[in-house]
Amino acid sequence: MAKSTNQNKQTGNKPKKQSKRQRRNKIIVYLMIAAMVLSTFTAGLSFLINS
């Protein structure tokens, strides 16, 4: 039990640095979300133009 509290204190003081893979995955997720928003926006514009 004492071990887990020591680990919590250590991780609480210093936030862990993300690995390159985690950062890359985060960037890819944000890019995919931006692409979905842009595609929805352009689909709406094309719908308005064609009607």
C-alpha positions, -999 to +999 in steps of 0.1 A: +000+000+000+028+024+009+044+018-025+013+031-044+012+063-024+049+069-031+043+064-068+014+088-068+035+115-050+063+111-075+041+112-106+021+141-090+051+163-087+065+157-122+040+153-151+052+125-174+065+136-208+045+122-237+064+098-260+068+107-296+043+081-306+017+095-283+023+130-296+021+118-332-011+100-325-026+131-309-016+153-339-032+127-363-064+127-343-066+165-344-059+165-381-087+140-387-111+160-367-102+192-386-106+173-419-141+161-408-152+196-399-139+210-432-156+183-452-189+189-434-185+227-441-177+222-478-206+197-482-230+223-467-216+250-490-221+227-521-256+219-510-264+256-507-248+264-541-266+236-559-301+244-545 
